[in-house]
Amino acid sequence: MMSLMAFIMPAYSTANRFFLFALLLLLSTASPAVSFEVYYAQVEKIGNGYILNAKIKYPLTPRVNEALDNGVPITFQQNIELIHSIPVLGQFWQWKTTLWSAELRYELRYHALSKQYVMQSLDTQYQRNFPSLDSALSALGSINLLNLPPEYLEDIDNITLQIRSGLDLYALPTPMRPGALISKKWQLTSPWKHAIWP
């Protein structure tokens, strides 16, 4: 009996070690989650007003690239919020109120005949063509000299601006929508980024 136990215990221990090693190997080789990133956001004072400049990285998953290449229009949205914070318990807890919010929406599609990527602002209908996806995403990720509403910025104490970007999955064609809503390959929304103030 003792010899049987002596045989089983090392085998059990070895199996556990192998399982842990395999799990660690899997975790270490798993690719990191892809998401958009607002890597720069700054508010600047110009005259009596304030403007926002921001840069956003748009790494696309193979699934989104495939959809674009097949002519599916992809809608990007950029959310911007002005937040007023009132300290209630110092820095531990603050009462926050959204003073103003805006959503900038852009549609990107690929035209196979012209081999051009077309980006259109869904707010202004302004349209631009690009010879490559990289150039289109670079332009899409540049927010330059965006005017902020002056009525909320007469006193900028305790005011913050945050920005994020993602895909509007509800704008996809109806047959694609359910799969995209539950797939991590389409969940690319960036975390909120707080802008630097002057």
PASEBA-1860 file (N, C-alpha, C; in nm, 3 decimals):
! residues 198
1> MMSLMAFI> 0.085/-0.122/0.000/0.000/0.000/0.000/0.087/0.125/0.000 ~ 0.190/0.123/0.084/0.279/0.238/0.091/0.350/0.260/-0.043 ~ 0.390/0.149/-0.107/0.461/0.163/-0.234/0.368/0.219/-0.343 ~ 0.239/0.179/-0.338/0.142/0.232/-0.433/0.122/0.381/-0.412 ~ 0.107/0.425/-0.286/0.093/0.568/-0.254/0.217/0.645/-0.296 ~ 0.333/0.585/-0.273/0.458/0.652/-0.311/0.465/0.671/-0.462 ~ 0.402/0.580/-0.539/0.400/0.594/-0.685/0.298/0.698/-0.730 ~ 0.179/0.698/-0.666/0.071/0.788/-0.707/0.104/0.934/-0.675
9> MPAYSTAN> 0.156/0.960/-0.556/0.180/1.099/-0.514/0.277/1.173/-0.607 ~ 0.394/1.114/-0.642/0.482/1.186/-0.736/0.417/1.207/-0.872 ~ 0.338/1.107/-0.916/0.270/1.121/-1.047/0.170/1.236/-1.042 ~ 0.093/1.245/-0.931/-0.004/1.354/-0.914/0.067/1.488/-0.911 ~ 0.177/1.493/-0.838/0.253/1.617/-0.828/0.308/1.658/-0.964 ~ 0.357/1.562/-1.041/0.412/1.590/-1.175/0.301/1.639/-1.267 ~ 0.183/1.577/-1.257/0.070/1.621/-1.342/0.031/1.764/-1.310 ~ 0.031/1.798/-1.181/-0.002/1.936/-1.142/0.100/2.035/-1.196
17> RFFLFALL> 0.226/1.998/-1.184/0.333/2.087/-1.235/0.319/2.107/-1.385 ~ 0.290/1.998/-1.457/0.274/2.008/-1.602/0.157/2.099/-1.638 ~ 0.045/2.083/-1.566/-0.072/2.167/-1.591/-0.041/2.314/-1.567 ~ 0.026/2.344/-1.456/0.062/2.483/-1.425/0.157/2.541/-1.528 ~ 0.253/2.459/-1.572/0.348/2.505/-1.673/0.276/2.537/-1.805 ~ 0.185/2.446/-1.844/0.110/2.468/-1.968/0.024/2.593/-1.959 ~ -0.037/2.615/-1.841/-0.121/2.734/-1.822/-0.038/2.861/-1.829 ~ 0.078/2.862/-1.764/0.165/2.980/-1.768/0.215/3.007/-1.909
25> LLLSTASP> 0.248/2.899/-1.982/0.295/2.915/-2.120/0.185/2.975/-2.207 ~ 0.063/2.928/-2.189/-0.051/2.980/-2.265/-0.074/3.128/-2.236 ~ -0.068/3.164/-2.108/-0.090/3.303/-2.070/0.020/3.394/-2.121 ~ 0.143/3.344/-2.122/0.255/3.428/-2.164/0.258/3.448/-2.314 ~ 0.203/3.351/-2.390/0.204/3.364/-2.536/0.076/3.423/-2.591 ~ -0.026/3.439/-2.505/-0.151/3.498/-2.552/-0.129/3.642/-2.591 ~ -0.183/3.680/-2.706/-0.164/3.817/-2.751/-0.244/3.913/-2.663 ~ -0.187/4.031/-2.635/-0.259/4.126/-2.551/-0.384/4.176/-2.621
33> AVSFEVYY> -0.482/4.215/-2.542/-0.607/4.264/-2.598/-0.581/4.392/-2.677 ~ -0.645/4.402/-2.794/-0.631/4.519/-2.878/-0.742/4.617/-2.844 ~ -0.706/4.744/-2.832/-0.809/4.846/-2.814/-0.755/4.978/-2.867 ~ -0.846/5.068/-2.897/-0.804/5.202/-2.939/-0.738/5.271/-2.820 ~ -0.659/5.374/-2.850/-0.589/5.445/-2.743/-0.582/5.594/-2.773 ~ -0.635/5.674/-2.682/-0.615/5.819/-2.688/-0.483/5.845/-2.615 ~ -0.376/5.870/-2.690/-0.245/5.881/-2.627/-0.201/6.026/-2.607 ~ -0.280/6.119/-2.656/-0.247/6.260/-2.636/-0.377/6.340/-2.637
41> AQVEKIGN> -0.392/6.426/-2.538/-0.509/6.515/-2.534/-0.471/6.639/-2.454 ~ -0.483/6.754/-2.517/-0.444/6.878/-2.450/-0.541/6.991/-2.485 ~ -0.581/7.064/-2.383/-0.664/7.183/-2.400/-0.571/7.304/-2.403 ~ -0.593/7.393/-2.499/-0.512/7.515/-2.509/-0.602/7.637/-2.510 ~ -0.550/7.744/-2.455/-0.624/7.871/-2.454/-0.583/7.952/-2.575 ~ -0.680/7.993/-2.654/-0.655/8.079/-2.769/-0.750/8.197/-2.760 ~ -0.694/8.315/-2.741/-0.778/8.433/-2.720/-0.860/8.418/-2.595 ~ -0.991/8.435/-2.609/-1.082/8.419/-2.495/-1.142/8.280/-2.485
49> GYILNAKI> -1.101/8.191/-2.574/-1.161/8.058/-2.576/-1.059/7.947/-2.557 ~ -1.108/7.824/-2.563/-1.025/7.706/-2.545/-1.050/7.609/-2.660 ~ -0.943/7.541/-2.699/-0.953/7.442/-2.806/-0.891/7.310/-2.758 ~ -0.931/7.202/-2.823/-0.879/7.069/-2.791/-0.799/7.015/-2.907 ~ -0.680/6.963/-2.878/-0.602/6.886/-2.973/-0.583/6.746/-2.914 ~ -0.601/6.644/-2.995/-0.587/6.507/-2.945/-0.536/6.415/-3.055 ~ -0.474/6.305/-3.012/-0.425/6.201/-3.104/-0.476/6.066/-3.055 ~ -0.525/5.986/-3.149/-0.583/5.857/-3.116/-0.521/5.750/-3.207
57> KYPLTPRV> -0.481/5.639/-3.145/-0.432/5.524/-3.222/-0.548/5.430/-3.248 ~ -0.556/5.382/-3.372/-0.665/5.293/-3.411/-0.610/5.159/-3.463 ~ -0.561/5.072/-3.375/-0.523/4.938/-3.421/-0.648/4.855/-3.449 ~ -0.661/4.807/-3.570/-0.780/4.730/-3.606/-0.750/4.580/-3.598 ~ -0.848/4.503/-3.557/-0.833/4.358/-3.555/-0.851/4.304/-3.697 ~ -0.799/4.183/-3.724/-0.819/4.124/-3.857/-0.966/4.118/-3.899 ~ -1.055/4.095/-3.803/-1.198/4.086/-3.836/-1.251/4.220/-3.888 ~ -1.210/4.331/-3.825/-1.254/4.463/-3.870/-1.191/4.496/-4.005
65> NEALDNGV> -1.063/4.462/-4.022/-0.997/4.483/-4.151/-1.067/4.406/-4.262 ~ -1.104/4.283/-4.233/-1.172/4.200/-4.333/-1.306/4.262/-4.373 ~ -1.379/4.313/-4.275/-1.507/4.377/-4.306/-1.486/4.499/-4.395 ~ -1.386/4.581/-4.361/-1.356/4.699/-4.444/-1.321/4.659/-4.587 ~ -1.233/4.559/-4.600/-1.190/4.515/-4.733/-1.306/4.463/-4.818 ~ -1.411/4.418/-4.750/-1.529/4.367/-4.822/-1.637/4.472/-4.840 ~ -1.600/4.598/-4.819/-1.693/4.706/-4.849/-1.790/4.742/-4.738 ~ -1.772/4.686/-4.618/-1.863/4.717/-4.507/-1.821/4.852/-4.447
73> PITFQQNI> -1.911/4.949/-4.439/-1.876/5.078/-4.377/-1.863/5.060/-4.225 ~ -1.756/5.116/-4.169/-1.730/5.108/-4.026/-1.743/5.249/-3.967 ~ -1.822/5.262/-3.862/-1.845/5.392/-3.800/-1.764/5.405/-3.671 ~ -1.681/5.509/-3.667/-1.601/5.542/-3.550/-1.668/5.656/-3.476 ~ -1.662/5.653/-3.344/-1.717/5.764/-3.266/-1.615/5.810/-3.163 ~ -1.608/5.941/-3.146/-1.519/6.004/-3.049/-1.607/6.080/-2.949 ~ -1.600/6.039/-2.823/-1.681/6.100/-2.718/-1.597/6.197/-2.637 ~ -1.649/6.318/-2.617/-1.578/6.421/-2.540/-1.673/6.475/-2.434
81> ELIHSIPV> -1.622/6.490/-2.312/-1.705/6.539/-2.201/-1.628/6.642/-2.119 ~ -1.699/6.748/-2.081/-1.648/6.843/-1.983/-1.714/6.809/-1.850 ~ -1.630/6.786/-1.748/-1.679/6.742/-1.618/-1.644/6.847/-1.512 ~ -1.743/6.879/-1.430/-1.718/6.968/-1.316/-1.719/6.883/-1.189 ~ -1.611/6.892/-1.110/-1.597/6.812/-0.988/-1.600/6.900/-0.865 ~ -1.677/6.860/-0.765/-1.681/6.929/-0.636/-1.630/6.833/-0.529 ~ -1.516/6.863/-0.467/-1.466/6.772/-0.362/-1.563/6.767/-0.244 ~ -1.604/6.647/-0.206/-1.693/6.627/-0.091/-1.612/6.575/0.028
89> LGQFWQWK> -1.529/6.476/0.003/-1.439/6.424/0.106/-1.296/6.435/0.056 ~ -1.254/6.557/0.027/-1.120/6.577/-0.027/-1.105/6.508/-0.161 ~ -0.996/6.436/-0.179/-0.973/6.364/-0.304/-1.034/6.225/-0.302 ~ -1.089/6.184/-0.186/-1.142/6.049/-0.176/-1.276/6.035/-0.247 ~ -1.356/6.138/-0.247/-1.485/6.130/-0.313/-1.523/6.268/-0.363 ~ -1.565/6.273/-0.490/-1.602/6.401/-0.552/-1.739/6.386/-0.619 ~ -1.813/6.495/-0.611/-1.941/6.502/-0.681/-1.914/6.553/-0.822 ~ -1.945/6.469/-0.923/-1.912/6.504/-1.061/-2.039/6.528/-1.142
97> TTLWSAEL> -2.034/6.634/-1.221/-2.146/6.670/-1.309/-2.094/6.688/-1.451 ~ -2.161/6.626/-1.547/-2.123/6.646/-1.687/-2.187/6.776/-1.736 ~ -2.101/6.875/-1.766/-2.151/7.004/-1.812/-2.186/7.003/-1.960 ~ -2.106/6.927/-2.036/-2.122/6.928/-2.182/-2.063/6.799/-2.237 ~ -2.126/6.745/-2.339/-2.072/6.627/-2.405/-2.095/6.638/-2.555 ~ -2.007/6.579/-2.629/-2.019/6.579/-2.775/-1.976/6.443/-2.827 ~ -2.035/6.404/-2.939/-1.996/6.279/-3.005/-1.967/6.310/-3.151 ~ -1.843/6.289/-3.190/-1.802/6.308/-3.330/-1.805/6.171/-3.397
105> RYELRYHA> -1.875/6.161/-3.510/-1.893/6.031/-3.576/-1.839/6.037/-3.719 ~ -1.763/5.933/-3.754/-1.702/5.925/-3.887/-1.727/5.786/-3.943 ~ -1.759/5.783/-4.072/-1.775/5.655/-4.141/-1.655/5.632/-4.232 ~ -1.597/5.513/-4.222/-1.483/5.477/-4.307/-1.524/5.357/-4.392 ~ -1.499/5.367/-4.522/-1.530/5.256/-4.611/-1.423/5.245/-4.719 ~ -1.413/5.126/-4.778/-1.316/5.101/-4.884/-1.389/5.084/-5.016 ~ -1.344/5.160/-5.118/-1.399/5.148/-5.252/-1.303/5.064/-5.335 ~ -1.346/4.943/-5.368/-1.258/4.849/-5.439/-1.220/4.899/-5.578
113> LSKQYVMQ> -1.314/4.965/-5.650/-1.285/5.009/-5.786/-1.177/5.117/-5.789 ~ -1.189/5.215/-5.700/-1.090/5.324/-5.697/-0.971/5.292/-5.608 ~ -0.982/5.183/-5.530/-0.879/5.144/-5.434/-0.846/5.258/-5.338 ~ -0.952/5.324/-5.294/-0.940/5.438/-5.203/-1.022/5.412/-5.077 ~ -0.971/5.462/-4.965/-1.047/5.462/-4.841/-1.116/5.598/-4.828 ~ -1.244/5.595/-4.803/-1.323/5.719/-4.796/-1.369/5.739/-4.652 ~ -1.332/5.855/-4.597/-1.374/5.890/-4.461/-1.472/6.006/-4.471 ~ -1.587/5.991/-4.408/-1.690/6.095/-4.412/-1.734/6.129/-4.271
121> SLDTQYQR> -1.736/6.259/-4.241/-1.792/6.305/-4.114/-1.943/6.293/-4.122 ~ -2.003/6.219/-4.030/-2.148/6.204/-4.031/-2.219/6.326/-3.973 ~ -2.141/6.418/-3.912/-2.198/6.541/-3.858/-2.203/6.651/-3.964 ~ -2.095/6.662/-4.043/-2.087/6.771/-4.141/-2.099/6.722/-4.285 ~ -2.093/6.589/-4.305/-2.095/6.527/-4.438/-1.967/6.555/-4.518 ~ -1.867/6.616/-4.455/-1.739/6.640/-4.522/-1.670/6.506/-4.549 ~ -1.613/6.492/-4.670/-1.558/6.364/-4.713/-1.416/6.381/-4.764 ~ -1.330/6.284/-4.730/-1.192/6.283/-4.778/-1.155/6.143/-4.826
129> NFPSLDSA> -1.069/6.137/-4.928/-1.021/6.009/-4.981/-0.875/5.988/-4.942 ~ -0.838/5.860/-4.920/-0.702/5.826/-4.879/-0.654/5.705/-4.959 ~ -0.526/5.703/-4.995/-0.475/5.591/-5.075/-0.448/5.465/-4.993 ~ -0.441/5.478/-4.860/-0.412/5.362/-4.775/-0.492/5.369/-4.646 ~ -0.507/5.253/-4.584/-0.579/5.247/-4.457/-0.502/5.322/-4.348 ~ -0.370/5.310/-4.349/-0.289/5.379/-4.247/-0.309/5.530/-4.252 ~ -0.311/5.585/-4.374/-0.328/5.730/-4.386/-0.468/5.773/-4.343 ~ -0.567/5.690/-4.371/-0.705/5.721/-4.329/-0.717/5.718/-4.177
137> LSALGSIN> -0.658/5.616/-4.114/-0.666/5.604/-3.968/-0.585/5.714/-3.899 ~ -0.475/5.755/-3.961/-0.395/5.865/-3.905/-0.476/5.995/-3.906 ~ -0.544/6.023/-4.015/-0.627/6.143/-4.023/-0.745/6.134/-3.926 ~ -0.804/6.016/-3.919/-0.918/5.995/-3.829/-0.877/6.016/-3.683 ~ -0.752/5.982/-3.651/-0.704/5.991/-3.514/-0.648/6.127/-3.475 ~ -0.663/6.227/-3.561/-0.613/6.361/-3.531/-0.729/6.458/-3.508 ~ -0.740/6.507/-3.386/-0.839/6.610/-3.355/-0.761/6.740/-3.337 ~ -0.787/6.835/-3.424/-0.709/6.959/-3.424/-0.799/7.081/-3.408
145> LLNLPPEY> -0.764/7.166/-3.312/-0.829/7.296/-3.294/-0.981/7.285/-3.280 ~ -1.026/7.186/-3.204/-1.169/7.171/-3.182/-1.213/7.272/-3.076 ~ -1.303/7.363/-3.114/-1.351/7.465/-3.021/-1.437/7.405/-2.911 ~ -1.408/7.444/-2.787/-1.488/7.399/-2.673/-1.588/7.509/-2.637 ~ -1.704/7.472/-2.584/-1.808/7.573/-2.558/-1.767/7.672/-2.450 ~ -1.757/7.800/-2.484/-1.706/7.899/-2.389/-1.795/7.920/-2.268 ~ -1.925/7.893/-2.281/-2.017/7.919/-2.170/-1.988/7.832/-2.048 ~ -1.914/7.721/-2.068/-1.881/7.634/-1.955/-1.739/7.655/-1.905
153> LEDIDNIT> -1.667/7.746/-1.968/-1.524/7.758/-1.937/-1.485/7.898/-1.890 ~ -1.581/7.973/-1.839/-1.547/8.103/-1.783/-1.462/8.087/-1.658 ~ -1.487/7.980/-1.583/-1.406/7.947/-1.466/-1.366/7.801/-1.479 ~ -1.236/7.775/-1.502/-1.194/7.637/-1.529/-1.149/7.562/-1.404 ~ -1.163/7.625/-1.288/-1.131/7.553/-1.164/-1.225/7.433/-1.150 ~ -1.167/7.320/-1.117/-1.241/7.195/-1.097/-1.310/7.144/-1.223 ~ -1.260/7.188/-1.340/-1.313/7.140/-1.468/-1.211/7.045/-1.530 ~ -1.258/6.929/-1.575/-1.172/6.837/-1.650/-1.239/6.803/-1.782
161> LQIRSGLD> -1.156/6.763/-1.878/-1.207/6.717/-2.007/-1.159/6.574/-2.025 ~ -1.250/6.487/-2.066/-1.211/6.349/-2.094/-1.259/6.311/-2.233 ~ -1.182/6.219/-2.295/-1.211/6.178/-2.432/-1.185/6.029/-2.447 ~ -1.267/5.964/-2.527/-1.245/5.823/-2.561/-1.296/5.801/-2.703 ~ -1.263/5.685/-2.759/-1.308/5.655/-2.895/-1.337/5.506/-2.908 ~ -1.432/5.475/-2.994/-1.469/5.336/-3.017/-1.544/5.321/-3.148 ~ -1.594/5.201/-3.171/-1.674/5.173/-3.290/-1.822/5.176/-3.253 ~ -1.904/5.227/-3.343/-2.049/5.220/-3.326/-2.097/5.090/-3.389
169> LYALPTPM> -2.109/4.986/-3.308/-2.146/4.855/-3.360/-2.291/4.850/-3.406 ~ -2.374/4.940/-3.355/-2.514/4.944/-3.397/-2.531/5.001/-3.538 ~ -2.422/5.060/-3.592/-2.428/5.113/-3.728/-2.389/5.008/-3.831 ~ -2.346/4.891/-3.786/-2.311/4.784/-3.879/-2.436/4.731/-3.948 ~ -2.421/4.668/-4.064/-2.538/4.605/-4.128/-2.605/4.505/-4.032 ~ -2.734/4.498/-4.038/-2.812/4.416/-3.943/-2.762/4.272/-3.929 ~ -2.729/4.201/-4.037/-2.684/4.062/-4.020/-2.554/4.049/-3.939 ~ -2.468/4.151/-3.942/-2.340/4.146/-3.872/-2.349/4.187/-3.726
177> RPGALISK> -2.454/4.260/-3.693/-2.461/4.327/-3.562/-2.458/4.232/-3.443 ~ -2.539/4.126/-3.439/-2.539/4.040/-3.320/-2.403/3.979/-3.291 ~ -2.336/3.929/-3.395/-2.204/3.868/-3.375/-2.102/3.969/-3.326 ~ -2.106/4.090/-3.382/-2.009/4.193/-3.343/-2.030/4.237/-3.199 ~ -2.155/4.242/-3.155/-2.185/4.290/-3.019/-2.132/4.196/-2.912 ~ -2.112/4.069/-2.945/-2.063/3.975/-2.843/-1.919/3.931/-2.869 ~ -1.858/3.980/-2.976/-1.722/3.938/-3.011/-1.617/4.037/-2.960 ~ -1.512/3.985/-2.896/-1.403/4.071/-2.850/-1.328/4.133/-2.966
185> KWQLTSPW> -1.339/4.074/-3.083/-1.269/4.126/-3.201/-1.327/4.259/-3.248 ~ -1.445/4.295/-3.196/-1.507/4.422/-3.231/-1.511/4.519/-3.112 ~ -1.475/4.472/-2.994/-1.481/4.557/-2.874/-1.350/4.634/-2.859 ~ -1.340/4.748/-2.923/-1.213/4.821/-2.932/-1.215/4.957/-2.862 ~ -1.319/4.987/-2.787/-1.332/5.119/-2.725/-1.216/5.147/-2.629 ~ -1.160/5.265/-2.642/-1.046/5.304/-2.557/-1.094/5.342/-2.417 ~ -1.005/5.339/-2.319/-1.040/5.397/-2.188/-1.053/5.549/-2.201 ~ -1.118/5.611/-2.103/-1.125/5.757/-2.100/-0.985/5.814/-2.076
193> KHAIWP> -0.952/5.920/-2.147/-0.825/5.990/-2.129/-0.855/6.132/-2.083 ~ -0.791/6.175/-1.974/-0.809/6.311/-1.925/-0.710/6.405/-1.994 ~ -0.761/6.514/-2.046/-0.677/6.610/-2.118/-0.593/6.693/-2.021 ~ -0.478/6.736/-2.070/-0.392/6.828/-1.997/-0.446/6.969/-2.018 ~ -0.454/7.047/-1.911/-0.504/7.185/-1.919/-0.388/7.283/-1.921 ~ -0.408/7.402/-1.979/-0.299/7.501/-1.984/-0.265/7.555/-1.846
END
